[in-house]
């Protein structure tokens, strides 16, 4: 009986592995056909010069535009720069943490090098794993010196080591939770101080809602807000300060700068 159970477990595991291989192969094949069709259509249909977002960083723009030949992956201003040289019509990259479900197309610079700038995910401590599709064929990145074999599918995955990027910067920190109305207030200051949040949601009371010091000098508070537009400040060392992590500001009736949050109910 024990042998039967062990055999059954092995068979079930094998079935799961085979199913995973089939699903991944199907996804990659579908993506390949889409990209190949796009390449064929490009012969007769005019394509835009840029197939995505605008590159605002000057150093990143120069790094991509100046490439005369493909190089190993590198990070410039928080973006992973990938490149491929050769007589290829099109290329795109797909990443493991996105389930290989999204194709990120390369663009050709004036030197004929196919280049891609991919934003490094915030608060990520693991390397990025990816594959490249070139003219409809999936391959590991030939310019990436590091790769590993996926134990489930057996596919070779390229590995790009990227720096940890904190979200504690103006405009990057996500203050409202996914429900649209729960605020995650965070303030950085001197350790051992008292920090509160004062706003229209508590009648500008500087004492009711105190942030907890979760690590030395880092104060946090999670607070559900009513639906609507809200104005608030932090009270720190006797001063009323706008949120350093919130780019949206307004002026109060007294002429002071306050921060603004628009709470909505997504539940």
C-alpha positions as CSV (number, residue, x, y, z in Angstrom):
1,X,0.0,0.0,0.0
2,X,2.8,2.4,0.8
3,X,4.3,1.8,-2.7
4,X,0.9,2.7,-4.2
5,X,0.7,5.9,-2.3
6,X,4.2,6.9,-3.2
7,X,3.6,6.1,-6.8
8,X,0.4,8.1,-6.8
9,X,2.1,11.2,-5.3
10,X,4.8,11.0,-7.9
11,X,2.3,10.8,-10.7
12,X,0.3,13.7,-9.4
13,X,3.5,15.9,-9.1
14,X,4.6,14.8,-12.6
15,X,1.1,15.8,-13.9
16,X,1.3,19.2,-12.2
17,X,4.8,19.8,-13.7
18,X,3.7,18.8,-17.2
19,X,0.6,21.0,-16.9
20,X,2.8,24.0,-15.8
21,X,5.1,23.3,-18.8
22,X,2.2,23.2,-21.2
23,X,0.6,26.4,-19.8
24,X,3.9,28.3,-20.0
25,X,4.7,27.0,-23.4
26,X,1.2,28.0,-24.6
27,X,1.6,31.5,-23.2
28,X,5.1,32.0,-24.8
29,X,3.8,30.6,-28.1
30,X,0.9,33.0,-28.1
31,X,3.1,35.9,-27.3
32,X,5.6,34.9,-30.0
33,X,2.8,34.8,-32.6
34,X,1.5,38.2,-31.5
35,X,5.0,39.7,-31.8
36,X,5.7,38.0,-35.1
37,X,2.4,39.3,-36.5
38,X,3.4,42.8,-35.3
39,X,6.7,42.5,-37.1
40,X,5.0,41.5,-40.3
41,X,2.5,44.2,-40.0
42,X,5.2,46.8,-39.6
43,X,6.2,46.3,-43.2
44,X,3.0,47.9,-44.4
45,X,1.7,49.9,-41.4
46,X,3.6,53.0,-40.2
47,X,4.7,52.5,-36.6
48,X,5.2,55.3,-34.0
49,X,8.8,56.2,-33.2
50,X,8.3,55.5,-29.6
51,X,6.1,52.5,-28.6
52,X,5.5,53.5,-24.9
53,X,6.2,56.0,-22.2
54,X,8.4,59.0,-22.6
55,X,11.9,58.8,-21.2
56,X,12.3,61.8,-18.9
57,X,15.7,61.1,-17.5
58,X,18.5,62.7,-19.6
59,X,21.1,60.3,-18.4
60,X,18.9,57.3,-19.3
61,X,18.0,58.8,-22.7
62,X,21.7,59.3,-23.5
63,X,22.6,55.8,-22.3
64,X,20.1,54.3,-24.7
65,X,20.7,56.6,-27.6
66,X,24.5,56.4,-27.5
67,X,24.8,52.6,-27.6
68,X,26.7,51.5,-30.7
69,X,26.5,47.8,-29.8
70,X,24.6,45.7,-27.4
71,X,26.0,45.5,-23.8
72,X,25.3,43.5,-20.7
73,X,22.2,44.6,-18.7
74,X,22.8,47.7,-16.5
75,X,20.7,50.0,-14.3
76,X,20.5,53.7,-15.1
77,X,18.4,56.0,-13.0
78,X,16.3,53.2,-11.6
79,X,15.7,51.5,-15.0
80,X,17.1,48.2,-16.3
81,X,18.6,48.8,-19.7
82,X,18.6,45.8,-22.0
83,X,20.1,45.8,-25.6
84,X,20.4,43.4,-28.6
85,X,22.4,43.8,-31.8
86,X,22.0,41.9,-35.0
87,X,19.8,41.7,-38.1
88,X,16.6,41.5,-36.1
89,X,13.3,43.1,-37.0
90,X,11.8,43.1,-33.5
91,X,12.5,42.1,-29.9
92,X,10.7,42.2,-26.6
93,X,11.3,41.1,-23.0
94,X,8.9,39.3,-20.6
95,X,9.6,39.1,-16.8
96,X,9.0,36.2,-14.4
97,X,7.4,38.4,-11.7
98,X,4.8,39.4,-14.3
99,X,4.1,35.8,-15.1
100,X,5.7,36.3,-18.6
101,X,2.3,37.8,-19.5
102,X,3.4,41.3,-20.7
103,X,5.7,41.9,-23.6
104,X,7.9,45.0,-23.3
105,X,9.1,45.9,-26.8
106,X,12.6,47.1,-27.6
107,X,13.1,50.2,-29.7
108,X,15.8,50.7,-32.3
109,X,18.2,53.7,-31.7
110,X,20.0,55.6,-34.4
111,X,22.9,53.2,-34.3
112,X,20.6,50.3,-35.1
113,X,20.8,48.7,-31.6
114,X,17.5,47.4,-30.1
115,X,17.2,48.9,-26.6
116,X,14.7,48.6,-23.7
117,X,14.4,50.6,-20.5
118,X,12.4,48.7,-17.9
119,X,11.6,50.4,-14.5
120,X,13.0,48.4,-11.6
121,X,10.1,47.5,-9.3
122,X,10.2,49.4,-6.0
123,X,11.0,47.6,-2.7
124,X,12.3,44.5,-4.6
125,X,15.3,42.7,-3.1
126,X,15.4,39.8,-5.5
127,X,17.0,39.8,-9.0
128,X,14.8,40.1,-12.1
129,X,14.4,37.0,-14.2
130,X,13.3,37.3,-17.8
131,X,13.3,35.9,-21.3
132,X,13.6,37.7,-24.7
133,X,11.6,37.1,-27.8
134,X,13.5,38.0,-31.0
135,X,11.7,37.8,-34.4
136,X,9.1,35.4,-32.8
137,X,11.7,33.1,-31.1
138,X,12.1,32.9,-27.3
139,X,15.7,32.9,-26.1
140,X,17.7,33.8,-23.0
141,X,19.3,37.3,-23.3
142,X,22.6,36.7,-25.2
143,X,24.1,39.8,-23.6
144,X,23.3,38.7,-20.0
145,X,26.2,36.7,-18.5
146,X,24.0,35.3,-15.7
147,X,21.2,32.8,-16.2
148,X,19.6,29.9,-14.5
149,X,17.5,26.9,-15.5
150,X,13.9,26.9,-14.3
151,X,13.4,23.6,-12.3
152,X,9.8,23.2,-13.5
153,X,9.9,24.1,-17.2
154,X,13.6,23.6,-17.9
155,X,13.7,26.9,-19.7
156,X,16.9,29.1,-19.4
157,X,16.0,32.3,-17.6
158,X,18.2,35.4,-17.8
159,X,19.0,37.0,-14.4
160,X,19.6,40.7,-13.9
161,X,20.7,41.9,-10.5
162,X,19.1,45.2,-9.6
163,X,19.5,47.6,-6.6
164,X,16.8,47.9,-3.9
165,X,14.8,51.0,-4.6
166,X,12.9,52.5,-1.7
167,X,9.5,54.1,-2.3
168,X,10.1,56.7,0.4
169,X,10.5,59.5,-2.1
170,X,8.2,62.3,-3.2
171,X,5.6,61.0,-5.6
172,X,6.7,57.3,-5.3
173,X,5.2,56.4,-1.9
174,X,1.6,55.0,-2.2
175,X,-0.3,56.8,0.6
176,X,-3.8,55.3,-0.1
177,X,-4.3,51.6,0.1
178,X,-5.9,49.6,-2.7
179,X,-9.4,50.2,-1.2
180,X,-9.0,53.9,-2.1
181,X,-9.7,55.4,1.3
182,X,-7.3,53.9,3.9
183,X,-4.4,56.2,4.3
184,X,-0.9,54.9,5.2
185,X,0.7,58.0,6.7
186,X,4.5,57.9,7.1
187,X,6.8,60.5,8.4
188,X,10.6,60.4,8.9
189,X,12.2,62.5,11.7
190,X,14.3,62.3,14.8
191,X,13.9,59.2,16.9
192,X,11.9,59.3,20.1
193,X,9.7,62.2,19.1
194,X,5.9,62.6,19.0
195,X,4.3,62.9,15.5
196,X,0.6,63.4,14.8
197,X,-1.5,64.0,11.8
198,X,-4.0,66.9,11.8
199,X,-6.6,67.4,9.1
200,X,-10.2,68.1,8.1
201,X,-11.1,64.5,9.0
202,X,-10.4,65.1,12.7
203,X,-11.3,68.9,12.9
204,X,-7.6,69.7,12.7
205,X,-7.0,68.3,16.2
206,X,-3.2,68.0,16.7
207,X,-3.5,65.3,19.4
208,X,-6.0,62.6,18.4
209,X,-4.2,60.7,15.7
210,X,-0.6,59.9,16.8
211,X,1.8,58.0,14.5
212,X,3.6,55.0,16.0
213,X,7.4,54.8,15.8
214,X,7.9,51.6,13.9
215,X,11.7,51.9,13.6
216,X,14.1,54.6,14.8
217,X,12.9,57.9,13.3
218,X,10.1,56.3,11.2
219,X,6.5,57.0,12.2
220,X,3.5,55.3,10.7
221,X,-0.3,55.4,11.0
222,X,-3.0,53.6,9.1
223,X,-6.3,55.5,9.1
224,X,-9.5,55.0,7.1
225,X,-10.8,58.2,5.7
226,X,-14.3,59.3,4.6
227,X,-14.8,59.5,0.8
228,X,-13.9,62.9,-0.5
229,X,-11.1,65.4,-0.8
230,X,-9.0,65.8,2.4
231,X,-6.4,68.3,3.6
232,X,-3.9,67.5,6.3
233,X,-0.5,68.2,7.8
234,X,1.9,66.5,10.2
235,X,2.5,68.0,13.6
236,X,6.2,67.6,14.5
237,X,8.3,69.4,17.1
238,X,5.6,72.0,17.5
239,X,5.3,72.8,13.8
240,X,2.6,72.0,11.2
241,X,4.3,70.5,8.1
242,X,3.0,69.2,4.8
243,X,3.6,65.6,3.9
244,X,7.1,65.3,2.4
245,X,6.0,62.2,0.4
246,X,2.8,63.7,-1.1
247,X,3.3,65.9,-4.2
248,X,-0.2,67.3,-4.1
249,X,-0.4,70.5,-2.1
250,X,-2.8,73.3,-1.4
251,X,-3.0,76.5,0.6
252,X,-5.1,76.8,3.7
253,X,-7.2,79.9,4.6
254,X,-4.3,81.0,6.8
255,X,-1.9,80.8,3.9
256,X,-0.1,77.6,5.1
257,X,0.8,74.8,2.8
258,X,-1.2,71.6,3.4
259,X,-1.2,68.2,1.7
260,X,-4.1,66.8,-0.2
261,X,-5.6,63.3,-0.5
262,X,-8.6,62.2,-2.6
263,X,-10.2,59.3,-0.9
264,X,-12.6,57.0,-2.8
265,X,-14.4,53.8,-1.9
266,X,-13.4,51.0,-4.2
267,X,-15.0,48.2,-2.2
